[in-house]
Amino acid sequence: MNEVQELKLPSRIESVDVAAIKADEFAKEQGLGDDFVSAIDLAIRESVANAVKHGNKYADEKTVDLTLARTDEGFEITVRDYGTGFAVNDIPDPTNPENLLKASGRGILFMRSFMDVVEWSNHADGGTVVKMIKRQ
Amino acid sequence: MADITISERQAGDVTILDLDGKVTIGEGSVALRSAIRRLLGEGKNKILLNLAGVGYIDSSGIGELVSSFTAVNKEGGTLKLLKLTQKIQDLLAITKLLTVFDVFDDEASALSSYN
């Protein structure tokens, strides 16, 4: 049976910890192992931080909507913000030599490194949705 | 409880910062930035970051390590890393930053490398 948990979080940095703690608890309830939980934790932290900072730009009236789902395939996470969107292909590769000493821009690399699927889409009612799957 | 505790030790002209906790977006990253700025302000620019007690780091924390490295270099100093956990080592490998930082497993070797 698939289990789902949904959360609406304020656009604050504290929401990163809240989301990660909820995801850890949920993943452990589903009997997932430490390495699996650790990968989910990092992906959640990076995606929620991006939604708060770059998507919602810390706006009080906007939430970050998080869905956690245990599926037959593994573990699925969606994070929605209410921002104006972005083109993922425009994000510079942080591993290029000219970008190595930049202070930011590594979050998406981490999400892609630790999850099996990472996809972005525009929500019909506005905002960006990132969907990530970790397969078992 | 604070995300991170940073303790300072001196070994000759090298300042060792022992980090204990999380270097993540928010408090952990800000604490590291403040500590590095303070040392540079005091003219201490040979800095060794002991990361043995860092149980968790995210992209913001990795970015803060890079910012610290460039800030210390700019002041003519050197910042090196000591005792990476496996997790941090993995993240530095993914980001290709192992090619940027001098990394040591034991303190004595790290300290002698400054001479």
gemmi code that builds the backbone of each chain (N, CA, C; Angstrom):
import gemmi

chains = {
    "A": [
        ("MET", (0.841, -1.195, 0.000), (0.000, 0.000, 0.000), (0.884, 1.256, 0.000)),
        ("ASN", (0.523, 2.247, -0.778), (1.310, 3.477, -0.823), (0.925, 4.415, 0.328)),
        ("GLU", (1.924, 4.970, 0.961), (1.715, 5.919, 2.056), (2.116, 7.301, 1.569)),
        ("VAL", (1.343, 8.302, 1.942), (1.636, 9.671, 1.492), (1.563, 10.633, 2.689)),
        ("GLN", (2.466, 11.578, 2.712), (2.407, 12.631, 3.725), (2.588, 13.978, 3.025)),
        ("GLU", (1.751, 14.931, 3.378), (1.834, 16.255, 2.752), (2.063, 17.329, 3.821)),
        ("LEU", (2.871, 18.302, 3.473), (3.190, 19.388, 4.411), (3.192, 20.713, 3.670)),
        ("LYS", (2.721, 21.752, 4.326), (2.872, 23.119, 3.807), (3.771, 23.857, 4.779)),
        ("LEU", (4.859, 24.385, 4.264), (5.863, 25.007, 5.133), (6.021, 26.482, 4.796)),
        ("PRO", (6.323, 27.301, 5.806), (6.563, 28.721, 5.520), (7.883, 28.913, 4.779)),
        ("SER", (8.000, 30.053, 4.093), (9.210, 30.335, 3.302), (10.311, 30.887, 4.195)),
        ("ARG", (10.773, 29.999, 5.078), (11.861, 30.388, 5.988), (12.911, 29.291, 6.001)),
        ("ILE", (14.131, 29.677, 6.310), (15.216, 28.707, 6.331), (14.946, 27.587, 7.337)),
        ("GLU", (14.235, 27.911, 8.422), (13.917, 26.890, 9.432), (13.102, 25.737, 8.832)),
        ("SER", (12.404, 26.016, 7.743), (11.594, 24.972, 7.104), (12.465, 23.847, 6.542)),
        ("VAL", (13.717, 24.144, 6.259), (14.614, 23.110, 5.727), (14.778, 22.003, 6.758)),
        ("ASP", (15.045, 22.383, 8.004), (15.190, 21.394, 9.075), (13.876, 20.655, 9.325)),
        ("VAL", (12.780, 21.417, 9.338), (11.470, 20.809, 9.604), (11.170, 19.740, 8.544)),
        ("ALA", (11.397, 20.092, 7.287), (11.129, 19.152, 6.188), (12.008, 17.909, 6.308)),
        ("ALA", (13.284, 18.121, 6.617), (14.212, 16.988, 6.698), (13.849, 16.062, 7.850)),
        ("ILE", (13.465, 16.642, 8.985), (13.100, 15.812, 10.152), (11.843, 14.992, 9.839)),
        ("LYS", (10.850, 15.648, 9.217), (9.612, 14.932, 8.854), (9.912, 13.808, 7.871)),
        ("ALA", (10.765, 14.088, 6.894), (11.088, 13.076, 5.885), (11.853, 11.913, 6.512)),
        ("ASP", (12.781, 12.235, 7.423), (13.537, 11.175, 8.107), (12.584, 10.261, 8.875)),
        ("GLU", (11.660, 10.879, 9.620), (10.708, 10.090, 10.420), (9.849, 9.211, 9.517)),
        ("PHE", (9.362, 9.828, 8.450), (8.473, 9.103, 7.526), (9.219, 7.945, 6.865)),
        ("ALA", (10.459, 8.222, 6.418), (11.240, 7.175, 5.728), (11.569, 6.035, 6.685)),
        ("LYS", (11.888, 6.383, 7.926), (12.215, 5.331, 8.902), (10.982, 4.499, 9.249)),
        ("GLU", (9.813, 5.162, 9.313), (8.560, 4.418, 9.548), (8.311, 3.407, 8.445)),
        ("GLN", (8.802, 3.734, 7.252), (8.619, 2.832, 6.108), (9.687, 1.740, 6.071)),
        ("GLY", (10.554, 1.740, 7.078), (11.561, 0.684, 7.178), (12.749, 0.866, 6.248)),
        ("LEU", (12.986, 2.087, 5.786), (14.103, 2.330, 4.863), (15.419, 2.456, 5.638)),
        ("GLY", (16.503, 2.006, 5.032), (17.804, 1.947, 5.704), (18.491, 3.297, 5.791)),
        ("ASP", (19.593, 3.313, 6.551), (20.285, 4.571, 6.836), (20.796, 5.283, 5.583)),
        ("ASP", (21.400, 4.536, 4.655), (21.936, 5.172, 3.449), (20.808, 5.788, 2.610)),
        ("PHE", (19.705, 5.048, 2.548), (18.535, 5.525, 1.800), (17.994, 6.806, 2.445)),
        ("VAL", (17.853, 6.774, 3.760), (17.321, 7.929, 4.492), (18.265, 9.125, 4.349)),
        ("SER", (19.564, 8.854, 4.375), (20.547, 9.928, 4.257), (20.459, 10.620, 2.888)),
        ("ALA", (20.240, 9.833, 1.850), (20.107, 10.398, 0.497), (18.855, 11.267, 0.403)),
        ("ILE", (17.766, 10.760, 0.971), (16.501, 11.518, 0.955), (16.659, 12.820, 1.728)),
        ("ASP", (17.333, 12.720, 2.872), (17.553, 13.888, 3.727), (18.257, 15.005, 2.957)),
        ("LEU", (19.323, 14.641, 2.259), (20.090, 15.658, 1.527), (19.247, 16.258, 0.393)),
        ("ALA", (18.533, 15.400, -0.329), (17.722, 15.879, -1.455), (16.619, 16.822, -0.970)),
        ("ILE", (16.000, 16.452, 0.157), (14.942, 17.303, 0.730), (15.521, 18.657, 1.146)),
        ("ARG", (16.647, 18.615, 1.836), (17.245, 19.869, 2.324), (17.566, 20.805, 1.149)),
        ("GLU", (18.168, 20.248, 0.112), (18.570, 21.095, -1.007), (17.353, 21.638, -1.757)),
        ("SER", (16.357, 20.781, -1.956), (15.200, 21.219, -2.750), (14.339, 22.221, -1.974)),
        ("VAL", (14.170, 22.004, -0.677), (13.381, 22.943, 0.118), (14.136, 24.276, 0.257)),
        ("ALA", (15.442, 24.199, 0.437), (16.237, 25.443, 0.512), (16.102, 26.234, -0.786)),
        ("ASN", (16.165, 25.551, -1.925), (15.991, 26.233, -3.214), (14.607, 26.873, -3.327)),
        ("ALA", (13.582, 26.132, -2.875), (12.206, 26.655, -2.963), (12.044, 27.910, -2.096)),
        ("VAL", (12.619, 27.874, -0.902), (12.517, 29.015, 0.018), (13.289, 30.220, -0.539)),
        ("LYS", (14.529, 29.970, -0.944), (15.419, 31.076, -1.352), (15.114, 31.577, -2.754)),
        ("HIS", (15.209, 30.671, -3.725), (15.144, 31.087, -5.129), (13.716, 31.092, -5.676)),
        ("GLY", (12.875, 30.166, -5.198), (11.501, 30.106, -5.692), (10.653, 31.187, -5.047)),
        ("ASN", (10.411, 31.029, -3.758), (9.518, 31.961, -3.043), (10.217, 33.230, -2.579)),
        ("LYS", (11.533, 33.234, -2.646), (12.328, 34.409, -2.220), (11.903, 34.892, -0.828)),
        ("TYR", (11.700, 33.937, 0.069), (11.382, 34.192, 1.483), (10.051, 34.929, 1.683)),
        ("ALA", (9.181, 34.956, 0.696), (7.926, 35.713, 0.818), (7.001, 35.059, 1.843)),
        ("ASP", (6.524, 35.872, 2.799), (5.685, 35.357, 3.889), (4.400, 34.705, 3.378)),
        ("GLU", (3.845, 35.257, 2.315), (2.535, 34.784, 1.860), (2.635, 33.505, 1.015)),
        ("LYS", (3.856, 33.073, 0.727), (4.025, 31.867, -0.106), (4.496, 30.693, 0.746)),
        ("THR", (3.990, 29.509, 0.405), (4.409, 28.312, 1.137), (5.269, 27.427, 0.241)),
        ("VAL", (5.944, 26.506, 0.884), (6.629, 25.430, 0.169), (5.815, 24.171, 0.451)),
        ("ASP", (5.312, 23.556, -0.606), (4.446, 22.387, -0.448), (5.257, 21.122, -0.708)),
        ("LEU", (5.291, 20.274, 0.302), (6.117, 19.064, 0.240), (5.221, 17.837, 0.293)),
        ("THR", (5.473, 16.909, -0.609), (4.766, 15.632, -0.562), (5.789, 14.517, -0.506)),
        ("LEU", (5.589, 13.619, 0.445), (6.456, 12.450, 0.590), (5.592, 11.228, 0.317)),
        ("ALA", (6.063, 10.328, -0.498), (5.255, 9.155, -0.808), (6.116, 7.902, -0.887)),
        ("ARG", (5.652, 6.879, -0.196), (6.263, 5.562, -0.335), (5.486, 4.854, -1.423)),
        ("THR", (6.161, 4.513, -2.502), (5.469, 3.895, -3.634), (6.068, 2.508, -3.899)),
        ("ASP", (5.458, 1.817, -4.837), (6.000, 0.499, -5.199), (7.405, 0.641, -5.764)),
        ("GLU", (7.661, 1.823, -6.375), (8.951, 2.048, -7.017), (10.043, 2.392, -6.002)),
        ("GLY", (9.667, 3.003, -4.909), (10.646, 3.432, -3.916), (10.097, 4.568, -3.076)),
        ("PHE", (10.779, 5.717, -3.147), (10.375, 6.867, -2.347), (10.299, 8.074, -3.264)),
        ("GLU", (9.169, 8.761, -3.239), (8.984, 9.900, -4.135), (8.771, 11.173, -3.311)),
        ("ILE", (9.450, 12.211, -3.736), (9.352, 13.514, -3.066), (8.939, 14.538, -4.113)),
        ("THR", (7.959, 15.376, -3.790), (7.726, 16.548, -4.642), (7.787, 17.796, -3.772)),
        ("VAL", (8.410, 18.824, -4.314), (8.527, 20.108, -3.617), (8.031, 21.178, -4.587)),
        ("ARG", (7.011, 21.910, -4.153), (6.466, 22.965, -5.001), (6.714, 24.320, -4.355)),
        ("ASP", (7.145, 25.266, -5.183), (7.199, 26.649, -4.710), (6.193, 27.471, -5.510)),
        ("TYR", (6.104, 28.759, -5.194), (5.152, 29.647, -5.875), (5.895, 30.805, -6.555)),
        ("GLY", (7.086, 30.499, -7.022), (7.910, 31.513, -7.666), (7.651, 31.610, -9.157)),
        ("THR", (8.559, 32.291, -9.831), (8.371, 32.546, -11.265), (9.047, 31.497, -12.139)),
        ("GLY", (9.667, 30.521, -11.519), (10.281, 29.439, -12.284), (11.697, 29.749, -12.731)),
        ("PHE", (12.359, 28.731, -13.255), (13.728, 28.899, -13.741), (14.003, 27.820, -14.772)),
        ("ALA", (15.041, 28.044, -15.556), (15.438, 27.043, -16.561), (16.626, 26.274, -16.009)),
        ("VAL", (16.388, 25.016, -15.724), (17.435, 24.226, -15.070), (18.702, 24.145, -15.923)),
        ("ASN", (18.509, 24.192, -17.242), (19.688, 24.108, -18.118), (20.548, 25.371, -18.075)),
        ("ASP", (19.976, 26.447, -17.507), (20.759, 27.680, -17.383), (21.658, 27.684, -16.145)),
        ("ILE", (21.478, 26.695, -15.279), (22.297, 26.644, -14.057), (23.694, 26.167, -14.445)),
        ("PRO", (24.735, 26.934, -14.145), (26.085, 26.518, -14.541), (26.527, 25.235, -13.832)),
        ("ASP", (27.309, 24.449, -14.531), (27.841, 23.208, -13.949), (28.893, 23.581, -12.890)),
        ("PRO", (28.606, 23.269, -11.605), (29.553, 23.696, -10.559), (30.878, 22.951, -10.595)),
        ("THR", (30.947, 21.877, -11.381), (32.202, 21.115, -11.438), (33.112, 21.595, -12.577)),
        ("ASN", (32.627, 22.545, -13.376), (33.518, 23.127, -14.380), (34.616, 23.908, -13.668)),
        ("PRO", (35.845, 23.828, -14.163), (36.944, 24.504, -13.465), (36.671, 25.973, -13.164)),
        ("GLU", (35.987, 26.669, -14.076), (35.755, 28.101, -13.836), (34.723, 28.352, -12.738)),
        ("ASN", (33.983, 27.294, -12.355), (32.953, 27.472, -11.317), (33.346, 26.856, -9.969)),
        ("LEU", (34.489, 26.200, -9.917), (34.840, 25.438, -8.709), (34.894, 26.306, -7.459)),
        ("LEU", (35.317, 27.550, -7.602), (35.474, 28.404, -6.416), (34.266, 29.308, -6.174)),
        ("LYS", (33.165, 29.012, -6.832), (31.948, 29.772, -6.545), (31.334, 29.274, -5.232)),
        ("ALA", (30.729, 30.201, -4.508), (30.222, 29.858, -3.175), (28.891, 29.110, -3.223)),
        ("SER", (28.202, 29.156, -4.357), (26.883, 28.521, -4.405), (26.710, 27.778, -5.724)),
        ("GLY", (25.556, 27.128, -5.857), (25.237, 26.467, -7.125), (25.462, 24.969, -7.147)),
        ("ARG", (25.577, 24.345, -5.953), (25.844, 22.898, -5.917), (24.636, 22.063, -5.480)),
        ("GLY", (23.547, 22.727, -5.101), (22.392, 22.002, -4.582), (21.791, 21.025, -5.583)),
        ("ILE", (21.633, 21.479, -6.825), (21.025, 20.613, -7.840), (21.942, 19.425, -8.148)),
        ("LEU", (23.245, 19.666, -8.139), (24.193, 18.566, -8.332), (24.006, 17.501, -7.254)),
        ("PHE", (23.830, 17.926, -6.006), (23.626, 16.966, -4.914), (22.311, 16.204, -5.099)),
        ("MET", (21.255, 16.928, -5.479), (19.965, 16.254, -5.680), (20.097, 15.184, -6.758)),
        ("ARG", (20.768, 15.530, -7.843), (20.920, 14.573, -8.947), (21.852, 13.425, -8.571)),
        ("SER", (22.796, 13.701, -7.699), (23.768, 12.663, -7.334), (23.157, 11.600, -6.421)),
        ("PHE", (22.193, 12.024, -5.589), (21.694, 11.098, -4.577), (20.306, 10.535, -4.881)),
        ("MET", (19.633, 11.080, -5.901), (18.316, 10.565, -6.256), (18.388, 9.962, -7.665)),
        ("ASP", (17.493, 9.024, -7.962), (17.520, 8.375, -9.279), (16.805, 9.193, -10.346)),
        ("VAL", (15.789, 9.922, -9.937), (15.049, 10.779, -10.881), (14.927, 12.164, -10.259)),
        ("VAL", (15.251, 13.190, -11.020), (15.009, 14.577, -10.579), (14.458, 15.320, -11.798)),
        ("GLU", (13.202, 15.765, -11.679), (12.549, 16.431, -12.817), (11.868, 17.712, -12.343)),
        ("TRP", (11.963, 18.749, -13.165), (11.298, 20.015, -12.845), (10.136, 20.229, -13.811)),
        ("SER", (9.065, 20.825, -13.306), (7.952, 21.190, -14.195), (7.305, 22.450, -13.654)),
        ("ASN", (6.563, 23.112, -14.537), (5.796, 24.289, -14.118), (4.417, 23.827, -13.669)),
        ("HIS", (3.990, 24.252, -12.498), (2.660, 23.894, -12.013), (1.622, 24.695, -12.795)),
        ("ALA", (0.473, 24.073, -13.073), (-0.574, 24.735, -13.859), (-1.053, 26.018, -13.198)),
        ("ASP", (-1.018, 26.044, -11.870), (-1.477, 27.235, -11.140), (-0.335, 28.148, -10.713)),
        ("GLY", (0.816, 27.935, -11.294), (1.976, 28.789, -10.985), (2.976, 28.091, -10.079)),
        ("GLY", (4.205, 28.527, -10.212), (5.258, 27.938, -9.387), (5.945, 26.768, -10.065)),
        ("THR", (6.962, 26.287, -9.399), (7.770, 25.189, -9.934), (7.616, 23.965, -9.040)),
        ("VAL", (7.561, 22.812, -9.670), (7.502, 21.546, -8.930), (8.740, 20.739, -9.280)),
        ("VAL", (9.452, 20.305, -8.248), (10.533, 19.358, -8.504), (10.098, 18.005, -7.942)),
        ("LYS", (10.212, 16.996, -8.803), (9.840, 15.643, -8.398), (11.096, 14.795, -8.373)),
        ("MET", (11.298, 14.108, -7.270), (12.498, 13.268, -7.123), (12.087, 11.861, -6.674)),
        ("ILE", (12.747, 10.889, -7.254), (12.468, 9.500, -6.885), (13.773, 8.817, -6.514)),
        ("LYS", (13.727, 8.107, -5.395), (14.827, 7.225, -5.017), (14.280, 5.801, -5.113)),
        ("ARG", (14.872, 5.024, -6.019), (14.367, 3.661, -6.215), (14.994, 2.712, -5.212)),
        ("GLN", (14.214, 1.671, -4.889), (14.743, 0.670, -3.964), (15.338, -0.501, -4.697)),
    ],
    "B": [
        ("MET", (19.611, 24.146, 21.110), (21.041, 23.908, 20.998), (21.552, 24.434, 19.663)),
        ("ALA", (22.776, 25.024, 19.706), (23.346, 25.577, 18.472), (23.627, 24.448, 17.480)),
        ("ASP", (23.540, 24.799, 16.186), (23.843, 23.814, 15.147), (25.293, 23.392, 15.199)),
        ("ILE", (26.158, 24.335, 15.585), (27.586, 24.046, 15.519), (28.336, 24.751, 16.656)),
        ("THR", (29.373, 24.069, 17.132), (30.291, 24.681, 18.093), (31.659, 24.737, 17.428)),
        ("ILE", (32.298, 25.894, 17.513), (33.622, 26.046, 16.899), (34.611, 26.417, 18.001)),
        ("SER", (35.604, 25.558, 18.222), (36.629, 25.818, 19.242), (37.944, 26.122, 18.543)),
        ("GLU", (38.699, 27.031, 19.161), (39.954, 27.472, 18.542), (41.148, 26.991, 19.360)),
        ("ARG", (42.151, 26.483, 18.667), (43.424, 26.111, 19.296), (44.541, 26.704, 18.466)),
        ("GLN", (45.697, 26.892, 19.102), (46.850, 27.416, 18.380), (47.971, 26.384, 18.403)),
        ("ALA", (48.578, 26.117, 17.270), (49.738, 25.221, 17.197), (50.810, 25.980, 16.415)),
        ("GLY", (51.707, 26.657, 17.160), (52.661, 27.534, 16.490), (51.910, 28.673, 15.846)),
        ("ASP", (52.181, 28.905, 14.561), (51.451, 29.990, 13.895), (50.212, 29.491, 13.136)),
        ("VAL", (49.877, 28.228, 13.358), (48.669, 27.682, 12.716), (47.510, 27.694, 13.712)),
        ("THR", (46.382, 28.216, 13.267), (45.177, 28.200, 14.097), (44.302, 27.028, 13.663)),
        ("ILE", (43.962, 26.208, 14.641), (43.102, 25.053, 14.353), (41.704, 25.363, 14.862)),
        ("LEU", (40.726, 25.201, 13.979), (39.327, 25.323, 14.397), (38.725, 23.923, 14.430)),
        ("ASP", (38.287, 23.513, 15.610), (37.602, 22.221, 15.747), (36.107, 22.465, 15.610)),
        ("LEU", (35.526, 21.923, 14.576), (34.095, 22.121, 14.323), (33.320, 20.913, 14.846)),
        ("ASP", (32.231, 21.180, 15.542), (31.427, 20.090, 16.081), (29.950, 20.412, 15.824)),
        ("GLY", (29.317, 19.633, 14.984), (27.908, 19.877, 14.690), (27.638, 19.870, 13.198)),
        ("LYS", (26.689, 20.706, 12.785), (26.267, 20.733, 11.380), (26.723, 22.035, 10.716)),
        ("VAL", (27.244, 21.903, 9.490), (27.552, 23.104, 8.702), (26.519, 23.133, 7.574)),
        ("THR", (25.401, 23.761, 7.880), (24.292, 23.760, 6.929), (23.773, 25.178, 6.738)),
        ("ILE", (22.834, 25.306, 5.810), (22.267, 26.618, 5.523), (21.758, 27.246, 6.824)),
        ("GLY", (22.038, 28.516, 7.007), (21.627, 29.188, 8.235), (22.755, 29.272, 9.238)),
        ("GLU", (22.458, 28.867, 10.456), (23.363, 29.107, 11.579), (24.761, 28.499, 11.409)),
        ("GLY", (24.834, 27.261, 10.954), (26.126, 26.589, 10.837), (27.061, 27.293, 9.882)),
        ("SER", (26.540, 27.676, 8.716), (27.364, 28.360, 7.724), (27.780, 29.745, 8.204)),
        ("VAL", (26.847, 30.434, 8.845), (27.142, 31.784, 9.331), (28.214, 31.742, 10.417)),
        ("ALA", (28.141, 30.748, 11.284), (29.123, 30.630, 12.373), (30.529, 30.417, 11.811)),
        ("LEU", (30.635, 29.591, 10.789), (31.954, 29.349, 10.184), (32.481, 30.632, 9.539)),
        ("ARG", (31.612, 31.326, 8.815), (32.011, 32.569, 8.147), (32.514, 33.585, 9.182)),
        ("SER", (31.789, 33.711, 10.285), (32.171, 34.671, 11.332), (33.522, 34.296, 11.926)),
        ("ALA", (33.723, 33.013, 12.175), (34.986, 32.569, 12.790), (36.166, 32.868, 11.869)),
        ("ILE", (36.000, 32.621, 10.582), (37.099, 32.862, 9.631), (37.381, 34.368, 9.522)),
        ("ARG", (36.321, 35.156, 9.454), (36.504, 36.620, 9.365), (37.237, 37.146, 10.592)),
        ("ARG", (36.870, 36.619, 11.763), (37.495, 37.080, 13.005), (38.985, 36.739, 12.990)),
        ("LEU", (39.319, 35.503, 12.581), (40.739, 35.111, 12.547), (41.519, 35.999, 11.582)),
        ("LEU", (40.947, 36.234, 10.419), (41.651, 37.081, 9.439), (41.821, 38.495, 9.984)),
        ("GLY", (40.827, 38.966, 10.699), (40.902, 40.290, 11.324), (42.007, 40.372, 12.363)),
        ("GLU", (42.309, 39.223, 12.985), (43.372, 39.168, 13.992), (44.727, 38.858, 13.358)),
        ("GLY", (44.747, 38.791, 12.038), (46.002, 38.523, 11.342), (46.391, 37.052, 11.322)),
        ("LYS", (45.469, 36.177, 11.704), (45.750, 34.727, 11.688), (45.291, 34.171, 10.346)),
        ("ASN", (46.241, 33.842, 9.499), (45.841, 33.397, 8.157), (46.384, 32.023, 7.770)),
        ("LYS", (46.922, 31.295, 8.767), (47.224, 29.873, 8.542), (46.193, 29.101, 9.351)),
        ("ILE", (45.235, 28.557, 8.642), (44.061, 27.997, 9.328), (43.848, 26.542, 8.917)),
        ("LEU", (43.615, 25.716, 9.935), (43.324, 24.297, 9.704), (41.934, 24.010, 10.263)),
        ("LEU", (41.038, 23.565, 9.398), (39.672, 23.244, 9.845), (39.584, 21.755, 10.136)),
        ("ASN", (39.351, 21.433, 11.397), (39.172, 20.025, 11.777), (37.687, 19.679, 11.679)),
        ("LEU", (37.353, 18.855, 10.691), (35.942, 18.550, 10.408), (35.502, 17.203, 10.989)),
        ("ALA", (36.345, 16.636, 11.879), (36.032, 15.302, 12.425), (34.661, 15.276, 13.105)),
        ("GLY", (34.271, 16.397, 13.716), (33.010, 16.424, 14.457), (31.826, 16.924, 13.644)),
        ("VAL", (32.036, 17.095, 12.350), (30.939, 17.596, 11.505), (30.129, 16.409, 10.974)),
        ("GLY", (28.991, 16.200, 11.592), (28.168, 15.059, 11.213), (27.349, 15.304, 9.968)),
        ("TYR", (27.205, 16.575, 9.609), (26.338, 16.859, 8.469), (26.764, 18.158, 7.795)),
        ("ILE", (26.759, 18.136, 6.481), (27.045, 19.340, 5.714), (26.164, 19.319, 4.466)),
        ("ASP", (25.707, 20.480, 4.043), (24.901, 20.555, 2.823), (25.620, 21.438, 1.794)),
        ("SER", (24.957, 21.766, 0.704), (25.638, 22.540, -0.347), (26.010, 23.939, 0.148)),
        ("SER", (25.200, 24.469, 1.071), (25.517, 25.774, 1.634), (26.798, 25.687, 2.475)),
        ("GLY", (26.921, 24.613, 3.243), (28.123, 24.401, 4.043), (29.352, 24.189, 3.176)),
        ("ILE", (29.195, 23.425, 2.104), (30.314, 23.230, 1.163), (30.698, 24.588, 0.560)),
        ("GLY", (29.673, 25.378, 0.226), (29.936, 26.713, -0.318), (30.688, 27.585, 0.675)),
        ("GLU", (30.378, 27.408, 1.956), (31.063, 28.200, 2.988), (32.517, 27.768, 3.124)),
        ("LEU", (32.787, 26.483, 2.948), (34.186, 26.025, 2.952), (34.949, 26.685, 1.803)),
        ("VAL", (34.304, 26.748, 0.641), (34.944, 27.375, -0.526), (35.167, 28.864, -0.280)),
        ("SER", (34.154, 29.539, 0.260), (34.288, 30.976, 0.559), (35.405, 31.217, 1.562)),
        ("SER", (35.492, 30.348, 2.553), (36.555, 30.480, 3.559), (37.914, 30.326, 2.891)),
        ("PHE", (38.012, 29.330, 2.032), (39.269, 29.058, 1.321), (39.703, 30.283, 0.502)),
        ("THR", (38.767, 30.876, -0.237), (39.126, 32.009, -1.096), (39.414, 33.264, -0.247)),
        ("ALA", (38.660, 33.437, 0.863), (38.895, 34.603, 1.729), (40.288, 34.534, 2.354)),
        ("VAL", (40.689, 33.350, 2.793), (42.010, 33.191, 3.415), (43.110, 33.365, 2.364)),
        ("ASN", (42.911, 32.799, 1.194), (43.893, 32.973, 0.097), (44.098, 34.447, -0.243)),
        ("LYS", (42.982, 35.173, -0.261), (43.017, 36.587, -0.611), (43.877, 37.379, 0.375)),
        ("GLU", (43.929, 36.897, 1.603), (44.731, 37.564, 2.641), (46.153, 37.002, 2.692)),
        ("GLY", (46.508, 36.227, 1.673), (47.859, 35.664, 1.609), (48.068, 34.469, 2.518)),
        ("GLY", (46.992, 33.900, 3.006), (47.109, 32.770, 3.924), (46.767, 31.437, 3.271)),
        ("THR", (46.628, 30.426, 4.118), (46.333, 29.082, 3.627), (45.301, 28.434, 4.536)),
        ("LEU", (44.269, 27.859, 3.923), (43.269, 27.112, 4.686), (43.302, 25.661, 4.224)),
        ("LYS", (43.449, 24.746, 5.183), (43.481, 23.319, 4.855), (42.439, 22.580, 5.684)),
        ("LEU", (42.126, 21.371, 5.259), (41.083, 20.584, 5.920), (41.677, 19.352, 6.582)),
        ("LEU", (41.133, 19.025, 7.752), (41.621, 17.881, 8.528), (40.458, 16.943, 8.850)),
        ("LYS", (40.732, 15.659, 8.738), (39.812, 14.593, 9.193), (38.395, 14.730, 8.621)),
        ("LEU", (38.287, 14.523, 7.341), (36.971, 14.536, 6.707), (36.215, 13.264, 7.071)),
        ("THR", (34.941, 13.386, 7.356), (34.113, 12.181, 7.474), (33.915, 11.626, 6.059)),
        ("GLN", (33.473, 10.375, 6.003), (33.255, 9.766, 4.682), (32.235, 10.564, 3.873)),
        ("LYS", (31.212, 11.037, 4.574), (30.143, 11.783, 3.897), (30.697, 13.064, 3.256)),
        ("ILE", (31.510, 13.797, 4.031), (32.058, 15.046, 3.493), (33.019, 14.739, 2.344)),
        ("GLN", (33.798, 13.672, 2.533), (34.718, 13.290, 1.457), (33.935, 12.991, 0.169)),
        ("ASP", (32.822, 12.290, 0.308), (31.988, 11.958, -0.863), (31.482, 13.240, -1.536)),
        ("LEU", (31.024, 14.196, -0.717), (30.469, 15.431, -1.290), (31.563, 16.271, -1.956)),
        ("LEU", (32.744, 16.285, -1.360), (33.848, 17.026, -1.992), (34.293, 16.344, -3.286)),
        ("ALA", (34.166, 15.023, -3.326), (34.512, 14.301, -4.561), (33.495, 14.617, -5.660)),
        ("ILE", (32.219, 14.587, -5.307), (31.157, 14.880, -6.284), (31.342, 16.273, -6.877)),
        ("THR", (31.720, 17.208, -6.034), (31.853, 18.603, -6.470), (33.233, 18.913, -7.056)),
        ("LYS", (34.097, 17.894, -7.070), (35.478, 18.027, -7.573), (36.312, 18.992, -6.732)),
        ("LEU", (35.891, 19.206, -5.502), (36.630, 20.131, -4.642), (37.808, 19.455, -3.936)),
        ("LEU", (37.882, 18.123, -4.046), (39.075, 17.453, -3.498), (40.321, 17.887, -4.262)),
        ("THR", (40.106, 18.406, -5.472), (41.246, 18.906, -6.262), (41.654, 20.315, -5.816)),
        ("VAL", (40.799, 20.955, -5.035), (41.053, 22.341, -4.605), (41.694, 22.384, -3.216)),
        ("PHE", (41.125, 21.593, -2.295), (41.572, 21.650, -0.898), (42.744, 20.708, -0.635)),
        ("ASP", (43.646, 21.139, 0.261), (44.626, 20.229, 0.846), (43.927, 19.537, 2.004)),
        ("VAL", (43.910, 18.217, 1.976), (43.167, 17.452, 2.972), (44.119, 16.498, 3.696)),
        ("PHE", (43.980, 16.422, 5.020), (44.860, 15.567, 5.818), (44.036, 14.692, 6.762)),
        ("ASP", (44.601, 13.497, 7.027), (43.939, 12.597, 7.974), (44.492, 12.741, 9.382)),
        ("ASP", (45.739, 13.213, 9.498), (46.268, 13.377, 10.859), (46.840, 14.780, 11.040)),
        ("GLU", (46.708, 15.229, 12.277), (46.999, 16.626, 12.592), (48.481, 16.970, 12.418)),
        ("ALA", (49.344, 16.042, 12.835), (50.784, 16.328, 12.765), (51.212, 16.573, 11.316)),
        ("SER", (50.745, 15.739, 10.407), (51.090, 15.921, 8.990), (50.540, 17.244, 8.466)),
        ("ALA", (49.325, 17.556, 8.891), (48.715, 18.813, 8.440), (49.549, 19.999, 8.909)),
        ("LEU", (49.939, 19.975, 10.178), (50.691, 21.110, 10.732), (52.055, 21.257, 10.055)),
        ("SER", (52.721, 20.125, 9.815), (54.060, 20.222, 9.207), (53.975, 20.703, 7.758)),
        ("SER", (52.814, 20.542, 7.137), (52.674, 20.972, 5.737), (52.679, 22.496, 5.596)),
        ("TYR", (52.473, 23.213, 6.700), (52.472, 24.681, 6.633), (53.885, 25.266, 6.605)),
        ("ASN", (54.872, 24.403, 6.951), (56.255, 24.917, 7.020), (56.894, 25.013, 5.642)),
    ],
}
model = gemmi.Model(1)
for chain_id, residues in chains.items():
    chain = gemmi.Chain(chain_id)
    for i, (resn, *xyz) in enumerate(residues, 1):
        res = gemmi.Residue()
        res.name, res.seqid = resn, gemmi.SeqId(i, " ")
        for name, pos in zip(("N", "CA", "C"), xyz):
            atom = gemmi.Atom()
            atom.name, atom.element = name, gemmi.Element(name[0])
            atom.pos, atom.b_iso = gemmi.Position(*pos), 0.0
            res.add_atom(atom)
        chain.add_residue(res)
    model.add_chain(chain)
structure = gemmi.Structure()
structure.add_model(model)
structure.setup_entities()
